[in-house]
Amino acid sequence: MKTIKPTQAVATILSRYQRQRKCQVPVTATDVYADSIARVCGDDVDLDPVERGLIHLKRQKVISGRRLVALLACHQREIRPE
């Protein structure tokens, strides 16, 4: 497994995967349903475009589960307020 350099933004990595595989992130009916259920339950869970893109790449079997977790962890570190 390739290691992720700390200077690489996860959004850059995501855009490179999307360019190479020529895939865009569709909004599925399941996504809409899950958002509606979360809103009704009072949860404040909202994925940003990078997180949605990474999940889509995993669903398409472009990246492995380990790679998904590593990229999500790096992304959370990038966006976390200091």
mmCIF file of the N, C-alpha and C atoms, coordinates in Angstrom:
data_MODEL
# 
_entry.id   MODEL 
# 
loop_
_atom_site.group_PDB 
_atom_site.id 
_atom_site.type_symbol 
_atom_site.label_atom_id 
_atom_site.label_alt_id 
_atom_site.label_comp_id 
_atom_site.label_asym_id 
_atom_site.label_entity_id 
_atom_site.label_seq_id 
_atom_site.pdbx_PDB_ins_code 
_atom_site.Cartn_x 
_atom_site.Cartn_y 
_atom_site.Cartn_z 
_atom_site.occupancy 
_atom_site.B_iso_or_equiv 
_atom_site.pdbx_formal_charge 
_atom_site.auth_seq_id 
_atom_site.auth_comp_id 
_atom_site.auth_asym_id 
_atom_site.auth_atom_id 
_atom_site.pdbx_PDB_model_num 
ATOM 1   N N  . MET A 1 1  ? 0.843   -1.166 0.000   1.00 0.00 ? 1  MET A N  1 
ATOM 2   C CA . MET A 1 1  ? 0.000   0.000  0.000   1.00 0.00 ? 1  MET A CA 1 
ATOM 3   C C  . MET A 1 1  ? 0.892   1.235  0.000   1.00 0.00 ? 1  MET A C  1 
ATOM 4   N N  . LYS A 1 2  ? 0.550   2.197  -0.836  1.00 0.00 ? 2  LYS A N  1 
ATOM 5   C CA . LYS A 1 2  ? 1.298   3.434  -0.896  1.00 0.00 ? 2  LYS A CA 1 
ATOM 6   C C  . LYS A 1 2  ? 1.044   4.265  0.344   1.00 0.00 ? 2  LYS A C  1 
ATOM 7   N N  . THR A 1 3  ? 2.070   4.906  0.820   1.00 0.00 ? 3  THR A N  1 
ATOM 8   C CA . THR A 1 3  ? 1.868   5.804  1.949   1.00 0.00 ? 3  THR A CA 1 
ATOM 9   C C  . THR A 1 3  ? 1.442   7.164  1.431   1.00 0.00 ? 3  THR A C  1 
ATOM 10  N N  . ILE A 1 4  ? 0.678   7.866  2.227   1.00 0.00 ? 4  ILE A N  1 
ATOM 11  C CA . ILE A 1 4  ? 0.184   9.186  1.849   1.00 0.00 ? 4  ILE A CA 1 
ATOM 12  C C  . ILE A 1 4  ? 1.122   10.229 2.427   1.00 0.00 ? 4  ILE A C  1 
ATOM 13  N N  . LYS A 1 5  ? 1.636   11.093 1.587   1.00 0.00 ? 5  LYS A N  1 
ATOM 14  C CA . LYS A 1 5  ? 2.502   12.159 2.058   1.00 0.00 ? 5  LYS A CA 1 
ATOM 15  C C  . LYS A 1 5  ? 1.665   13.184 2.804   1.00 0.00 ? 5  LYS A C  1 
ATOM 16  N N  . PRO A 1 6  ? 2.163   13.680 3.924   1.00 0.00 ? 6  PRO A N  1 
ATOM 17  C CA . PRO A 1 6  ? 1.374   14.633 4.697   1.00 0.00 ? 6  PRO A CA 1 
ATOM 18  C C  . PRO A 1 6  ? 1.098   15.941 3.955   1.00 0.00 ? 6  PRO A C  1 
ATOM 19  N N  . THR A 1 7  ? 1.898   16.267 2.955   1.00 0.00 ? 7  THR A N  1 
ATOM 20  C CA . THR A 1 7  ? 1.691   17.520 2.235   1.00 0.00 ? 7  THR A CA 1 
ATOM 21  C C  . THR A 1 7  ? 0.635   17.403 1.145   1.00 0.00 ? 7  THR A C  1 
ATOM 22  N N  . GLN A 1 8  ? 0.241   16.184 0.793   1.00 0.00 ? 8  GLN A N  1 
ATOM 23  C CA . GLN A 1 8  ? -0.764  15.991 -0.243  1.00 0.00 ? 8  GLN A CA 1 
ATOM 24  C C  . GLN A 1 8  ? -2.152  16.176 0.335   1.00 0.00 ? 8  GLN A C  1 
ATOM 25  N N  . ALA A 1 9  ? -2.929  17.026 -0.271  1.00 0.00 ? 9  ALA A N  1 
ATOM 26  C CA . ALA A 1 9  ? -4.314  17.201 0.167   1.00 0.00 ? 9  ALA A CA 1 
ATOM 27  C C  . ALA A 1 9  ? -5.136  16.036 -0.359  1.00 0.00 ? 9  ALA A C  1 
ATOM 28  N N  . VAL A 1 10 ? -6.037  15.554 0.458   1.00 0.00 ? 10 VAL A N  1 
ATOM 29  C CA . VAL A 1 10 ? -6.877  14.417 0.075   1.00 0.00 ? 10 VAL A CA 1 
ATOM 30  C C  . VAL A 1 10 ? -7.750  14.794 -1.118  1.00 0.00 ? 10 VAL A C  1 
ATOM 31  N N  . ALA A 1 11 ? -8.177  16.035 -1.189  1.00 0.00 ? 11 ALA A N  1 
ATOM 32  C CA . ALA A 1 11 ? -8.981  16.479 -2.333  1.00 0.00 ? 11 ALA A CA 1 
ATOM 33  C C  . ALA A 1 11 ? -8.195  16.349 -3.632  1.00 0.00 ? 11 ALA A C  1 
ATOM 34  N N  . THR A 1 12 ? -6.895  16.586 -3.597  1.00 0.00 ? 12 THR A N  1 
ATOM 35  C CA . THR A 1 12 ? -6.046  16.431 -4.777  1.00 0.00 ? 12 THR A CA 1 
ATOM 36  C C  . THR A 1 12 ? -5.953  14.970 -5.185  1.00 0.00 ? 12 THR A C  1 
ATOM 37  N N  . ILE A 1 13 ? -5.795  14.105 -4.192  1.00 0.00 ? 13 ILE A N  1 
ATOM 38  C CA . ILE A 1 13 ? -5.729  12.666 -4.463  1.00 0.00 ? 13 ILE A CA 1 
ATOM 39  C C  . ILE A 1 13 ? -7.042  12.188 -5.068  1.00 0.00 ? 13 ILE A C  1 
ATOM 40  N N  . LEU A 1 14 ? -8.158  12.656 -4.498  1.00 0.00 ? 14 LEU A N  1 
ATOM 41  C CA . LEU A 1 14 ? -9.474  12.283 -5.001  1.00 0.00 ? 14 LEU A CA 1 
ATOM 42  C C  . LEU A 1 14 ? -9.658  12.738 -6.448  1.00 0.00 ? 14 LEU A C  1 
ATOM 43  N N  . SER A 1 15 ? -9.293  13.971 -6.747  1.00 0.00 ? 15 SER A N  1 
ATOM 44  C CA . SER A 1 15 ? -9.472  14.467 -8.115  1.00 0.00 ? 15 SER A CA 1 
ATOM 45  C C  . SER A 1 15 ? -8.608  13.690 -9.105  1.00 0.00 ? 15 SER A C  1 
ATOM 46  N N  . ARG A 1 16 ? -7.419  13.258 -8.666  1.00 0.00 ? 16 ARG A N  1 
ATOM 47  C CA . ARG A 1 16 ? -6.564  12.458 -9.552  1.00 0.00 ? 16 ARG A CA 1 
ATOM 48  C C  . ARG A 1 16 ? -7.206  11.099 -9.846  1.00 0.00 ? 16 ARG A C  1 
ATOM 49  N N  . TYR A 1 17 ? -7.753  10.440 -8.802  1.00 0.00 ? 17 TYR A N  1 
ATOM 50  C CA . TYR A 1 17 ? -8.461  9.171  -9.011  1.00 0.00 ? 17 TYR A CA 1 
ATOM 51  C C  . TYR A 1 17 ? -9.641  9.369  -9.969  1.00 0.00 ? 17 TYR A C  1 
ATOM 52  N N  . GLN A 1 18 ? -10.407 10.436 -9.766  1.00 0.00 ? 18 GLN A N  1 
ATOM 53  C CA . GLN A 1 18 ? -11.579 10.677 -10.607 1.00 0.00 ? 18 GLN A CA 1 
ATOM 54  C C  . GLN A 1 18 ? -11.178 10.962 -12.046 1.00 0.00 ? 18 GLN A C  1 
ATOM 55  N N  . ARG A 1 19 ? -10.090 11.675 -12.239 1.00 0.00 ? 19 ARG A N  1 
ATOM 56  C CA . ARG A 1 19 ? -9.597  11.941 -13.598 1.00 0.00 ? 19 ARG A CA 1 
ATOM 57  C C  . ARG A 1 19 ? -9.136  10.660 -14.275 1.00 0.00 ? 19 ARG A C  1 
ATOM 58  N N  . GLN A 1 20 ? -8.381  9.849  -13.555 1.00 0.00 ? 20 GLN A N  1 
ATOM 59  C CA . GLN A 1 20 ? -7.858  8.609  -14.122 1.00 0.00 ? 20 GLN A CA 1 
ATOM 60  C C  . GLN A 1 20 ? -8.965  7.628  -14.474 1.00 0.00 ? 20 GLN A C  1 
ATOM 61  N N  . ARG A 1 21 ? -9.969  7.516  -13.633 1.00 0.00 ? 21 ARG A N  1 
ATOM 62  C CA . ARG A 1 21 ? -11.058 6.561  -13.834 1.00 0.00 ? 21 ARG A CA 1 
ATOM 63  C C  . ARG A 1 21 ? -12.261 7.152  -14.558 1.00 0.00 ? 21 ARG A C  1 
ATOM 64  N N  . LYS A 1 22 ? -12.195 8.476  -14.830 1.00 0.00 ? 22 LYS A N  1 
ATOM 65  C CA . LYS A 1 22 ? -13.294 9.176  -15.510 1.00 0.00 ? 22 LYS A CA 1 
ATOM 66  C C  . LYS A 1 22 ? -14.631 8.907  -14.812 1.00 0.00 ? 22 LYS A C  1 
ATOM 67  N N  . CYS A 1 23 ? -14.644 9.114  -13.506 1.00 0.00 ? 23 CYS A N  1 
ATOM 68  C CA . CYS A 1 23 ? -15.877 8.889  -12.758 1.00 0.00 ? 23 CYS A CA 1 
ATOM 69  C C  . CYS A 1 23 ? -16.243 10.137 -11.966 1.00 0.00 ? 23 CYS A C  1 
ATOM 70  N N  . GLN A 1 24 ? -17.498 10.397 -11.913 1.00 0.00 ? 24 GLN A N  1 
ATOM 71  C CA . GLN A 1 24 ? -18.041 11.491 -11.118 1.00 0.00 ? 24 GLN A CA 1 
ATOM 72  C C  . GLN A 1 24 ? -18.917 10.885 -10.025 1.00 0.00 ? 24 GLN A C  1 
ATOM 73  N N  . VAL A 1 25 ? -19.146 11.645 -8.978  1.00 0.00 ? 25 VAL A N  1 
ATOM 74  C CA . VAL A 1 25 ? -19.911 11.143 -7.843  1.00 0.00 ? 25 VAL A CA 1 
ATOM 75  C C  . VAL A 1 25 ? -21.389 11.441 -8.062  1.00 0.00 ? 25 VAL A C  1 
ATOM 76  N N  . PRO A 1 26 ? -22.181 10.408 -8.295  1.00 0.00 ? 26 PRO A N  1 
ATOM 77  C CA . PRO A 1 26 ? -23.620 10.639 -8.445  1.00 0.00 ? 26 PRO A CA 1 
ATOM 78  C C  . PRO A 1 26 ? -24.290 10.701 -7.074  1.00 0.00 ? 26 PRO A C  1 
ATOM 79  N N  . VAL A 1 27 ? -25.389 11.395 -7.000  1.00 0.00 ? 27 VAL A N  1 
ATOM 80  C CA . VAL A 1 27 ? -26.204 11.394 -5.787  1.00 0.00 ? 27 VAL A CA 1 
ATOM 81  C C  . VAL A 1 27 ? -27.271 10.327 -6.003  1.00 0.00 ? 27 VAL A C  1 
ATOM 82  N N  . THR A 1 28 ? -27.182 9.262  -5.222  1.00 0.00 ? 28 THR A N  1 
ATOM 83  C CA . THR A 1 28 ? -28.104 8.145  -5.398  1.00 0.00 ? 28 THR A CA 1 
ATOM 84  C C  . THR A 1 28 ? -29.342 8.321  -4.521  1.00 0.00 ? 28 THR A C  1 
ATOM 85  N N  . ALA A 1 29 ? -30.343 7.538  -4.802  1.00 0.00 ? 29 ALA A N  1 
ATOM 86  C CA . ALA A 1 29 ? -31.567 7.560  -3.999  1.00 0.00 ? 29 ALA A CA 1 
ATOM 87  C C  . ALA A 1 29 ? -31.268 7.137  -2.563  1.00 0.00 ? 29 ALA A C  1 
ATOM 88  N N  . THR A 1 30 ? -30.321 6.244  -2.392  1.00 0.00 ? 30 THR A N  1 
ATOM 89  C CA . THR A 1 30 ? -29.930 5.805  -1.053  1.00 0.00 ? 30 THR A CA 1 
ATOM 90  C C  . THR A 1 30 ? -29.315 6.954  -0.261  1.00 0.00 ? 30 THR A C  1 
ATOM 91  N N  . ASP A 1 31 ? -28.521 7.781  -0.932  1.00 0.00 ? 31 ASP A N  1 
ATOM 92  C CA . ASP A 1 31 ? -27.930 8.943  -0.270  1.00 0.00 ? 31 ASP A CA 1 
ATOM 93  C C  . ASP A 1 31 ? -29.013 9.907  0.209   1.00 0.00 ? 31 ASP A C  1 
ATOM 94  N N  . VAL A 1 32 ? -29.982 10.155 -0.640  1.00 0.00 ? 32 VAL A N  1 
ATOM 95  C CA . VAL A 1 32 ? -31.074 11.053 -0.286  1.00 0.00 ? 32 VAL A CA 1 
ATOM 96  C C  . VAL A 1 32 ? -31.873 10.480 0.877   1.00 0.00 ? 32 VAL A C  1 
ATOM 97  N N  . TYR A 1 33 ? -32.144 9.185  0.816   1.00 0.00 ? 33 TYR A N  1 
ATOM 98  C CA . TYR A 1 33 ? -32.889 8.504  1.884   1.00 0.00 ? 33 TYR A CA 1 
ATOM 99  C C  . TYR A 1 33 ? -32.129 8.584  3.215   1.00 0.00 ? 33 TYR A C  1 
ATOM 100 N N  . ALA A 1 34 ? -30.831 8.304  3.188   1.00 0.00 ? 34 ALA A N  1 
ATOM 101 C CA . ALA A 1 34 ? -30.023 8.332  4.407   1.00 0.00 ? 34 ALA A CA 1 
ATOM 102 C C  . ALA A 1 34 ? -29.974 9.740  4.990   1.00 0.00 ? 34 ALA A C  1 
ATOM 103 N N  . ASP A 1 35 ? -29.847 10.749 4.144   1.00 0.00 ? 35 ASP A N  1 
ATOM 104 C CA . ASP A 1 35 ? -29.847 12.135 4.619   1.00 0.00 ? 35 ASP A CA 1 
ATOM 105 C C  . ASP A 1 35 ? -31.184 12.490 5.262   1.00 0.00 ? 35 ASP A C  1 
ATOM 106 N N  . SER A 1 36 ? -32.272 12.030 4.649   1.00 0.00 ? 36 SER A N  1 
ATOM 107 C CA . SER A 1 36 ? -33.599 12.316 5.196   1.00 0.00 ? 36 SER A CA 1 
ATOM 108 C C  . SER A 1 36 ? -33.797 11.651 6.551   1.00 0.00 ? 36 SER A C  1 
ATOM 109 N N  . ILE A 1 37 ? -33.389 10.407 6.678   1.00 0.00 ? 37 ILE A N  1 
ATOM 110 C CA . ILE A 1 37 ? -33.522 9.676  7.939   1.00 0.00 ? 37 ILE A CA 1 
ATOM 111 C C  . ILE A 1 37 ? -32.678 10.343 9.030   1.00 0.00 ? 37 ILE A C  1 
ATOM 112 N N  . ALA A 1 38 ? -31.461 10.741 8.688   1.00 0.00 ? 38 ALA A N  1 
ATOM 113 C CA . ALA A 1 38 ? -30.596 11.399 9.662   1.00 0.00 ? 38 ALA A CA 1 
ATOM 114 C C  . ALA A 1 38 ? -31.204 12.722 10.124  1.00 0.00 ? 38 ALA A C  1 
ATOM 115 N N  . ARG A 1 39 ? -31.774 13.471 9.186   1.00 0.00 ? 39 ARG A N  1 
ATOM 116 C CA . ARG A 1 39 ? -32.393 14.756 9.530   1.00 0.00 ? 39 ARG A CA 1 
ATOM 117 C C  . ARG A 1 39 ? -33.607 14.549 10.439  1.00 0.00 ? 39 ARG A C  1 
ATOM 118 N N  . VAL A 1 40 ? -34.448 13.545 10.129  1.00 0.00 ? 40 VAL A N  1 
ATOM 119 C CA . VAL A 1 40 ? -35.634 13.266 10.944  1.00 0.00 ? 40 VAL A CA 1 
ATOM 120 C C  . VAL A 1 40 ? -35.232 12.839 12.354  1.00 0.00 ? 40 VAL A C  1 
ATOM 121 N N  . CYS A 1 41 ? -34.160 12.080 12.469  1.00 0.00 ? 41 CYS A N  1 
ATOM 122 C CA . CYS A 1 41 ? -33.692 11.612 13.778  1.00 0.00 ? 41 CYS A CA 1 
ATOM 123 C C  . CYS A 1 41 ? -32.991 12.712 14.570  1.00 0.00 ? 41 CYS A C  1 
ATOM 124 N N  . GLY A 1 42 ? -32.730 13.828 13.928  1.00 0.00 ? 42 GLY A N  1 
ATOM 125 C CA . GLY A 1 42 ? -32.073 14.923 14.620  1.00 0.00 ? 42 GLY A CA 1 
ATOM 126 C C  . GLY A 1 42 ? -30.560 14.863 14.574  1.00 0.00 ? 42 GLY A C  1 
ATOM 127 N N  . ASP A 1 43 ? -30.014 13.949 13.808  1.00 0.00 ? 43 ASP A N  1 
ATOM 128 C CA . ASP A 1 43 ? -28.561 13.853 13.682  1.00 0.00 ? 43 ASP A CA 1 
ATOM 129 C C  . ASP A 1 43 ? -28.056 14.948 12.759  1.00 0.00 ? 43 ASP A C  1 
ATOM 130 N N  . ASP A 1 44 ? -26.896 15.461 13.088  1.00 0.00 ? 44 ASP A N  1 
ATOM 131 C CA . ASP A 1 44 ? -26.281 16.490 12.254  1.00 0.00 ? 44 ASP A CA 1 
ATOM 132 C C  . ASP A 1 44 ? -25.091 15.882 11.516  1.00 0.00 ? 44 ASP A C  1 
ATOM 133 N N  . VAL A 1 45 ? -25.361 14.883 10.696  1.00 0.00 ? 45 VAL A N  1 
ATOM 134 C CA . VAL A 1 45 ? -24.329 14.194 9.934   1.00 0.00 ? 45 VAL A CA 1 
ATOM 135 C C  . VAL A 1 45 ? -24.449 14.612 8.484   1.00 0.00 ? 45 VAL A C  1 
ATOM 136 N N  . ASP A 1 46 ? -23.409 15.252 7.995   1.00 0.00 ? 46 ASP A N  1 
ATOM 137 C CA . ASP A 1 46 ? -23.413 15.680 6.601   1.00 0.00 ? 46 ASP A CA 1 
ATOM 138 C C  . ASP A 1 46 ? -22.019 15.466 6.045   1.00 0.00 ? 46 ASP A C  1 
ATOM 139 N N  . LEU A 1 47 ? -21.913 14.667 5.013   1.00 0.00 ? 47 LEU A N  1 
ATOM 140 C CA . LEU A 1 47 ? -20.620 14.410 4.396   1.00 0.00 ? 47 LEU A CA 1 
ATOM 141 C C  . LEU A 1 47 ? -20.285 15.515 3.414   1.00 0.00 ? 47 LEU A C  1 
ATOM 142 N N  . ASP A 1 48 ? -19.030 15.917 3.412   1.00 0.00 ? 48 ASP A N  1 
ATOM 143 C CA . ASP A 1 48 ? -18.615 16.914 2.437   1.00 0.00 ? 48 ASP A CA 1 
ATOM 144 C C  . ASP A 1 48 ? -18.298 16.232 1.109   1.00 0.00 ? 48 ASP A C  1 
ATOM 145 N N  . PRO A 1 49 ? -18.084 16.990 0.043   1.00 0.00 ? 49 PRO A N  1 
ATOM 146 C CA . PRO A 1 49 ? -17.855 16.374 -1.277  1.00 0.00 ? 49 PRO A CA 1 
ATOM 147 C C  . PRO A 1 49 ? -16.667 15.422 -1.329  1.00 0.00 ? 49 PRO A C  1 
ATOM 148 N N  . VAL A 1 50 ? -15.623 15.701 -0.562  1.00 0.00 ? 50 VAL A N  1 
ATOM 149 C CA . VAL A 1 50 ? -14.454 14.814 -0.561  1.00 0.00 ? 50 VAL A CA 1 
ATOM 150 C C  . VAL A 1 50 ? -14.811 13.474 0.062   1.00 0.00 ? 50 VAL A C  1 
ATOM 151 N N  . GLU A 1 51 ? -15.520 13.492 1.172   1.00 0.00 ? 51 GLU A N  1 
ATOM 152 C CA . GLU A 1 51 ? -15.921 12.240 1.816   1.00 0.00 ? 51 GLU A CA 1 
ATOM 153 C C  . GLU A 1 51 ? -16.859 11.443 0.923   1.00 0.00 ? 51 GLU A C  1 
ATOM 154 N N  . ARG A 1 52 ? -17.810 12.117 0.294   1.00 0.00 ? 52 ARG A N  1 
ATOM 155 C CA . ARG A 1 52 ? -18.718 11.431 -0.635  1.00 0.00 ? 52 ARG A CA 1 
ATOM 156 C C  . ARG A 1 52 ? -17.940 10.821 -1.810  1.00 0.00 ? 52 ARG A C  1 
ATOM 157 N N  . GLY A 1 53 ? -16.960 11.553 -2.309  1.00 0.00 ? 53 GLY A N  1 
ATOM 158 C CA . GLY A 1 53 ? -16.154 11.057 -3.419  1.00 0.00 ? 53 GLY A CA 1 
ATOM 159 C C  . GLY A 1 53 ? -15.353 9.823  -3.047  1.00 0.00 ? 53 GLY A C  1 
ATOM 160 N N  . LEU A 1 54 ? -14.775 9.833  -1.859  1.00 0.00 ? 54 LEU A N  1 
ATOM 161 C CA . LEU A 1 54 ? -14.002 8.673  -1.409  1.00 0.00 ? 54 LEU A CA 1 
ATOM 162 C C  . LEU A 1 54 ? -14.895 7.449  -1.240  1.00 0.00 ? 54 LEU A C  1 
ATOM 163 N N  . ILE A 1 55 ? -16.065 7.643  -0.683  1.00 0.00 ? 55 ILE A N  1 
ATOM 164 C CA . ILE A 1 55 ? -17.000 6.525  -0.516  1.00 0.00 ? 55 ILE A CA 1 
ATOM 165 C C  . ILE A 1 55 ? -17.427 5.980  -1.881  1.00 0.00 ? 55 ILE A C  1 
ATOM 166 N N  . HIS A 1 56 ? -17.640 6.875  -2.845  1.00 0.00 ? 56 HIS A N  1 
ATOM 167 C CA . HIS A 1 56 ? -18.015 6.434  -4.189  1.00 0.00 ? 56 HIS A CA 1 
ATOM 168 C C  . HIS A 1 56 ? -16.895 5.602  -4.821  1.00 0.00 ? 56 HIS A C  1 
ATOM 169 N N  . LEU A 1 57 ? -15.649 6.021  -4.628  1.00 0.00 ? 57 LEU A N  1 
ATOM 170 C CA . LEU A 1 57 ? -14.529 5.251  -5.172  1.00 0.00 ? 57 LEU A CA 1 
ATOM 171 C C  . LEU A 1 57 ? -14.466 3.864  -4.536  1.00 0.00 ? 57 LEU A C  1 
ATOM 172 N N  . LYS A 1 58 ? -14.785 3.764  -3.259  1.00 0.00 ? 58 LYS A N  1 
ATOM 173 C CA . LYS A 1 58 ? -14.799 2.449  -2.597  1.00 0.00 ? 58 LYS A CA 1 
ATOM 174 C C  . LYS A 1 58 ? -15.931 1.582  -3.150  1.00 0.00 ? 58 LYS A C  1 
ATOM 175 N N  . ARG A 1 59 ? -17.106 2.191  -3.368  1.00 0.00 ? 59 ARG A N  1 
ATOM 176 C CA . ARG A 1 59 ? -18.238 1.428  -3.918  1.00 0.00 ? 59 ARG A CA 1 
ATOM 177 C C  . ARG A 1 59 ? -17.925 0.912  -5.320  1.00 0.00 ? 59 ARG A C  1 
ATOM 178 N N  . GLN A 1 60 ? -17.156 1.688  -6.082  1.00 0.00 ? 60 GLN A N  1 
ATOM 179 C CA . GLN A 1 60 ? -16.778 1.289  -7.437  1.00 0.00 ? 60 GLN A CA 1 
ATOM 180 C C  . GLN A 1 60 ? -15.570 0.358  -7.455  1.00 0.00 ? 60 GLN A C  1 
ATOM 181 N N  . LYS A 1 61 ? -15.052 0.032  -6.260  1.00 0.00 ? 61 LYS A N  1 
ATOM 182 C CA . LYS A 1 61 ? -13.893 -0.852 -6.099  1.00 0.00 ? 61 LYS A CA 1 
ATOM 183 C C  . LYS A 1 61 ? -12.637 -0.286 -6.747  1.00 0.00 ? 61 LYS A C  1 
ATOM 184 N N  . VAL A 1 62 ? -12.512 1.036  -6.722  1.00 0.00 ? 62 VAL A N  1 
ATOM 185 C CA . VAL A 1 62 ? -11.307 1.699  -7.221  1.00 0.00 ? 62 VAL A CA 1 
ATOM 186 C C  . VAL A 1 62 ? -10.248 1.710  -6.124  1.00 0.00 ? 62 VAL A C  1 
ATOM 187 N N  . ILE A 1 63 ? -10.678 1.895  -4.876  1.00 0.00 ? 63 ILE A N  1 
ATOM 188 C CA . ILE A 1 63 ? -9.759  1.875  -3.743  1.00 0.00 ? 63 ILE A CA 1 
ATOM 189 C C  . ILE A 1 63 ? -10.211 0.798  -2.760  1.00 0.00 ? 63 ILE A C  1 
ATOM 190 N N  . SER A 1 64 ? -9.271  0.362  -1.944  1.00 0.00 ? 64 SER A N  1 
ATOM 191 C CA . SER A 1 64 ? -9.587  -0.677 -0.954  1.00 0.00 ? 64 SER A CA 1 
ATOM 192 C C  . SER A 1 64 ? -10.174 -0.038 0.304   1.00 0.00 ? 64 SER A C  1 
ATOM 193 N N  . GLY A 1 65 ? -10.675 -0.866 1.166   1.00 0.00 ? 65 GLY A N  1 
ATOM 194 C CA . GLY A 1 65 ? -11.222 -0.391 2.431   1.00 0.00 ? 65 GLY A CA 1 
ATOM 195 C C  . GLY A 1 65 ? -10.149 0.259  3.292   1.00 0.00 ? 65 GLY A C  1 
ATOM 196 N N  . ARG A 1 66 ? -8.959  -0.320 3.295   1.00 0.00 ? 66 ARG A N  1 
ATOM 197 C CA . ARG A 1 66 ? -7.854  0.264  4.066   1.00 0.00 ? 66 ARG A CA 1 
ATOM 198 C C  . ARG A 1 66 ? -7.470  1.631  3.534   1.00 0.00 ? 66 ARG A C  1 
ATOM 199 N N  . ARG A 1 67 ? -7.439  1.746  2.213   1.00 0.00 ? 67 ARG A N  1 
ATOM 200 C CA . ARG A 1 67 ? -7.104  3.031  1.593   1.00 0.00 ? 67 ARG A CA 1 
ATOM 201 C C  . ARG A 1 67 ? -8.180  4.072  1.919   1.00 0.00 ? 67 ARG A C  1 
ATOM 202 N N  . LEU A 1 68 ? -9.442  3.651  1.906   1.00 0.00 ? 68 LEU A N  1 
ATOM 203 C CA . LEU A 1 68 ? -10.544 4.547  2.246   1.00 0.00 ? 68 LEU A CA 1 
ATOM 204 C C  . LEU A 1 68 ? -10.378 5.083  3.661   1.00 0.00 ? 68 LEU A C  1 
ATOM 205 N N  . VAL A 1 69 ? -10.104 4.199  4.603   1.00 0.00 ? 69 VAL A N  1 
ATOM 206 C CA . VAL A 1 69 ? -9.951  4.611  5.995   1.00 0.00 ? 69 VAL A CA 1 
ATOM 207 C C  . VAL A 1 69 ? -8.751  5.545  6.154   1.00 0.00 ? 69 VAL A C  1 
ATOM 208 N N  . ALA A 1 70 ? -7.651  5.229  5.486   1.00 0.00 ? 70 ALA A N  1 
ATOM 209 C CA . ALA A 1 70 ? -6.459  6.079  5.582   1.00 0.00 ? 70 ALA A CA 1 
ATOM 210 C C  . ALA A 1 70 ? -6.733  7.475  5.013   1.00 0.00 ? 70 ALA A C  1 
ATOM 211 N N  . LEU A 1 71 ? -7.398  7.532  3.863   1.00 0.00 ? 71 LEU A N  1 
ATOM 212 C CA . LEU A 1 71 ? -7.696  8.826  3.246   1.00 0.00 ? 71 LEU A CA 1 
ATOM 213 C C  . LEU A 1 71 ? -8.700  9.621  4.077   1.00 0.00 ? 71 LEU A C  1 
ATOM 214 N N  . LEU A 1 72 ? -9.712  8.951  4.629   1.00 0.00 ? 72 LEU A N  1 
ATOM 215 C CA . LEU A 1 72 ? -10.677 9.647  5.481   1.00 0.00 ? 72 LEU A CA 1 
ATOM 216 C C  . LEU A 1 72 ? -10.004 10.194 6.742   1.00 0.00 ? 72 LEU A C  1 
ATOM 217 N N  . ALA A 1 73 ? -9.078  9.426  7.314   1.00 0.00 ? 73 ALA A N  1 
ATOM 218 C CA . ALA A 1 73 ? -8.360  9.898  8.499   1.00 0.00 ? 73 ALA A CA 1 
ATOM 219 C C  . ALA A 1 73 ? -7.515  11.127 8.167   1.00 0.00 ? 73 ALA A C  1 
ATOM 220 N N  . CYS A 1 74 ? -6.817  11.092 7.043   1.00 0.00 ? 74 CYS A N  1 
ATOM 221 C CA . CYS A 1 74 ? -6.017  12.253 6.623   1.00 0.00 ? 74 CYS A CA 1 
ATOM 222 C C  . CYS A 1 74 ? -6.910  13.459 6.363   1.00 0.00 ? 74 CYS A C  1 
ATOM 223 N N  . HIS A 1 75 ? -8.045  13.230 5.734   1.00 0.00 ? 75 HIS A N  1 
ATOM 224 C CA . HIS A 1 75 ? -8.972  14.321 5.432   1.00 0.00 ? 75 HIS A CA 1 
ATOM 225 C C  . HIS A 1 75 ? -9.496  14.941 6.725   1.00 0.00 ? 75 HIS A C  1 
ATOM 226 N N  . GLN A 1 76 ? -9.828  14.116 7.708   1.00 0.00 ? 76 GLN A N  1 
ATOM 227 C CA . GLN A 1 76 ? -10.308 14.641 8.985   1.00 0.00 ? 76 GLN A CA 1 
ATOM 228 C C  . GLN A 1 76 ? -9.227  15.475 9.680   1.00 0.00 ? 76 GLN A C  1 
ATOM 229 N N  . ARG A 1 77 ? -7.979  15.038 9.583   1.00 0.00 ? 77 ARG A N  1 
ATOM 230 C CA . ARG A 1 77 ? -6.891  15.824 10.160  1.00 0.00 ? 77 ARG A CA 1 
ATOM 231 C C  . ARG A 1 77 ? -6.720  17.151 9.452   1.00 0.00 ? 77 ARG A C  1 
ATOM 232 N N  . GLU A 1 78 ? -6.938  17.155 8.124   1.00 0.00 ? 78 GLU A N  1 
ATOM 233 C CA . GLU A 1 78 ? -6.800  18.393 7.344   1.00 0.00 ? 78 GLU A CA 1 
ATOM 234 C C  . GLU A 1 78 ? -7.883  19.405 7.689   1.00 0.00 ? 78 GLU A C  1 
ATOM 235 N N  . ILE A 1 79 ? -9.112  18.931 7.880   1.00 0.00 ? 79 ILE A N  1 
ATOM 236 C CA . ILE A 1 79 ? -10.219 19.879 8.079   1.00 0.00 ? 79 ILE A CA 1 
ATOM 237 C C  . ILE A 1 79 ? -10.486 20.179 9.541   1.00 0.00 ? 79 ILE A C  1 
ATOM 238 N N  . ARG A 1 80 ? -9.867  19.438 10.444  1.00 0.00 ? 80 ARG A N  1 
ATOM 239 C CA . ARG A 1 80 ? -10.109 19.644 11.870  1.00 0.00 ? 80 ARG A CA 1 
ATOM 240 C C  . ARG A 1 80 ? -9.545  21.011 12.285  1.00 0.00 ? 80 ARG A C  1 
ATOM 241 N N  . PRO A 1 81 ? -10.354 21.804 12.990  1.00 0.00 ? 81 PRO A N  1 
ATOM 242 C CA . PRO A 1 81 ? -9.848  23.096 13.453  1.00 0.00 ? 81 PRO A CA 1 
ATOM 243 C C  . PRO A 1 81 ? -8.784  22.905 14.544  1.00 0.00 ? 81 PRO A C  1 
ATOM 244 N N  . GLU A 1 82 ? -7.805  23.721 14.494  1.00 0.00 ? 82 GLU A N  1 
ATOM 245 C CA . GLU A 1 82 ? -6.689  23.606 15.462  1.00 0.00 ? 82 GLU A CA 1 
ATOM 246 C C  . GLU A 1 82 ? -6.982  24.359 16.725  1.00 0.00 ? 82 GLU A C  1 
# 
